[in-house]
Amino acid sequence: MRCKQTKKFTVTTDSRHTLPVTENVLDQQFKSAPPNSVRVSDMTYTPTDEGWLSLAGHKDLSNGEIVGYAMGERMTKNLVSQSLCRAVTSKRPVRGLIHHSDRGSQYCSYEYLHQGPTST
């Protein structure tokens, strides 16, 4: 049995940029961690009756809790920055927190990297 794919996969991460990237500390180790010690972030988009909706979110890896998110019309550095701001406000990061995201230009932007207490 095979799933029928109705639409071709669309790449949304632009990692061919000249912005600095940080070391991949998490290294695909997405196993349970102590609460508030590892956060992951990503973006996605979905069609709506009003057009495309972009969503950026920050999740606590220990329990899957969404600690911050933002929605908008486009996948921008402002969108991920809003999500990070909400994550920091809703659940204050502890010293040593690992923050993991892809290497897309939004997450490597100066504004995003200098907004939070840590970045990976």
C-alpha positions as a LaTeX table, in Angstrom:
\begin{tabular}{lrrr}
\hline
Residue & $x$ (\AA) & $y$ (\AA) & $z$ (\AA) \\
\hline
Met1 & 0.00 & 0.00 & 0.00 \\
Arg2 & 1.29 & 3.47 & $-0.87$ \\
Cys3 & 0.10 & 6.95 & $-0.06$ \\
Lys4 & $-0.95$ & 9.06 & $-2.98$ \\
Gln5 & 0.97 & 12.31 & $-3.02$ \\
Thr6 & $-1.26$ & 15.02 & $-4.40$ \\
Lys7 & 1.27 & 17.83 & $-4.47$ \\
Lys8 & 4.98 & 18.08 & $-5.08$ \\
Phe9 & 7.16 & 18.85 & $-2.06$ \\
Thr10 & 8.15 & 22.51 & $-1.85$ \\
Val11 & 11.42 & 23.52 & $-0.21$ \\
Thr12 & 10.87 & 26.49 & 2.11 \\
Thr13 & 14.28 & 26.73 & 3.79 \\
Asp14 & 16.86 & 28.92 & 2.10 \\
Ser15 & 20.16 & 27.81 & 3.59 \\
Arg16 & 22.22 & 29.09 & 0.66 \\
His17 & 22.92 & 32.44 & 2.26 \\
Thr18 & 26.04 & 34.18 & 3.51 \\
Leu19 & 24.74 & 34.77 & 7.03 \\
Pro20 & 26.67 & 33.17 & 9.91 \\
Val21 & 25.32 & 29.85 & 11.19 \\
Thr22 & 25.88 & 28.36 & 14.63 \\
Glu23 & 27.02 & 24.87 & 15.55 \\
Asn24 & 24.43 & 22.07 & 15.52 \\
Val25 & 24.60 & 21.19 & 19.22 \\
Leu26 & 21.44 & 19.07 & 19.20 \\
Asp27 & 22.69 & 16.91 & 16.29 \\
Gln28 & 19.33 & 15.20 & 15.61 \\
Gln29 & 19.05 & 13.95 & 19.22 \\
Phe30 & 15.36 & 14.69 & 19.62 \\
Lys31 & 14.94 & 12.48 & 22.69 \\
Ser32 & 13.30 & 13.64 & 25.87 \\
Ala33 & 15.24 & 16.18 & 27.88 \\
Pro34 & 14.59 & 17.88 & 31.23 \\
Pro35 & 11.82 & 20.52 & 31.01 \\
Asn36 & 12.84 & 23.92 & 29.63 \\
Ser37 & 16.32 & 22.71 & 28.62 \\
Val38 & 15.87 & 22.21 & 24.85 \\
Arg39 & 13.63 & 24.19 & 22.51 \\
Val40 & 13.16 & 23.63 & 18.80 \\
Ser41 & 11.75 & 26.06 & 16.27 \\
Asp42 & 10.45 & 25.80 & 12.74 \\
Met43 & 8.07 & 27.38 & 10.25 \\
Thr44 & 5.34 & 26.02 & 8.04 \\
Tyr45 & 2.50 & 27.31 & 5.93 \\
Thr46 & $-1.01$ & 26.19 & 5.06 \\
Pro47 & $-3.67$ & 27.33 & 2.60 \\
Thr48 & $-6.76$ & 29.08 & 3.99 \\
Asp49 & $-9.85$ & 30.64 & 2.43 \\
Glu50 & $-8.06$ & 34.00 & 2.65 \\
Gly51 & $-4.73$ & 32.84 & 1.16 \\
Trp52 & $-1.59$ & 31.32 & 2.62 \\
Leu53 & $-0.98$ & 31.42 & 6.37 \\
Ser54 & 2.58 & 31.14 & 7.66 \\
Leu55 & 3.24 & 29.84 & 11.17 \\
Ala56 & 6.45 & 29.99 & 13.21 \\
Gly57 & 6.59 & 28.07 & 16.47 \\
His58 & 8.89 & 27.30 & 19.39 \\
Lys59 & 8.41 & 24.01 & 21.22 \\
Asp60 & 9.80 & 22.63 & 24.49 \\
Leu61 & 11.31 & 19.30 & 23.46 \\
Ser62 & 10.70 & 17.63 & 26.84 \\
Asn63 & 6.90 & 17.74 & 26.75 \\
Gly64 & 5.98 & 19.05 & 23.29 \\
Glu65 & 4.50 & 22.26 & 24.72 \\
Ile66 & 4.32 & 25.15 & 22.25 \\
Val67 & 5.90 & 27.97 & 24.25 \\
Gly68 & 5.65 & 30.60 & 21.52 \\
Tyr69 & 4.20 & 31.06 & 18.06 \\
Ala70 & 3.36 & 33.74 & 15.52 \\
Met71 & 1.25 & 33.76 & 12.36 \\
Gly72 & 1.48 & 35.96 & 9.30 \\
Glu73 & 1.16 & 36.19 & 5.54 \\
Arg74 & 4.83 & 35.45 & 4.79 \\
Met75 & 7.78 & 33.53 & 6.23 \\
Thr76 & 9.89 & 36.44 & 7.43 \\
Lys77 & 12.55 & 37.12 & 10.04 \\
Asn78 & 9.97 & 39.28 & 11.80 \\
Leu79 & 7.63 & 36.28 & 12.09 \\
Val80 & 10.26 & 34.05 & 13.74 \\
Ser81 & 11.34 & 36.96 & 15.96 \\
Gln82 & 7.75 & 37.43 & 17.18 \\
Ser83 & 7.53 & 33.72 & 17.93 \\
Leu84 & 10.81 & 33.81 & 19.87 \\
Cys85 & 9.69 & 36.87 & 21.83 \\
Arg86 & 6.47 & 35.10 & 22.84 \\
Ala87 & 8.42 & 31.97 & 23.82 \\
Val88 & 10.79 & 33.95 & 26.04 \\
Thr89 & 7.89 & 35.87 & 27.59 \\
Ser90 & 5.69 & 32.84 & 28.25 \\
Lys91 & 8.42 & 30.64 & 29.70 \\
Arg92 & 11.64 & 32.31 & 30.76 \\
Pro93 & 14.66 & 30.40 & 29.43 \\
Val94 & 17.07 & 28.86 & 31.94 \\
Arg95 & 20.85 & 29.18 & 31.76 \\
Gly96 & 22.22 & 26.61 & 29.32 \\
Leu97 & 19.02 & 26.29 & 27.29 \\
Ile98 & 19.66 & 24.76 & 23.86 \\
His99 & 17.74 & 26.49 & 21.10 \\
His100 & 17.62 & 24.57 & 17.80 \\
Ser101 & 16.27 & 25.69 & 14.44 \\
Asp102 & 17.06 & 25.08 & 10.80 \\
Arg103 & 19.66 & 27.21 & 9.04 \\
Gly104 & 17.21 & 29.23 & 7.01 \\
Ser105 & 17.89 & 32.91 & 6.48 \\
Gln106 & 15.14 & 33.96 & 8.91 \\
Tyr107 & 16.79 & 32.08 & 11.79 \\
Cys108 & 20.30 & 33.29 & 10.85 \\
Ser109 & 19.33 & 36.95 & 10.59 \\
Tyr110 & 21.05 & 39.46 & 12.85 \\
Glu111 & 17.70 & 40.53 & 14.33 \\
Tyr112 & 16.77 & 36.99 & 15.34 \\
Leu113 & 20.17 & 35.93 & 16.66 \\
His114 & 20.55 & 39.02 & 18.85 \\
Gln115 & 17.03 & 38.94 & 20.24 \\
Gly116 & 17.20 & 35.80 & 22.37 \\
Pro117 & 19.43 & 34.76 & 25.24 \\
Thr118 & 20.86 & 31.76 & 23.32 \\
Ser119 & 20.82 & 30.53 & 19.76 \\
Thr120 & 21.71 & 27.38 & 17.86 \\
\hline
\end{tabular}
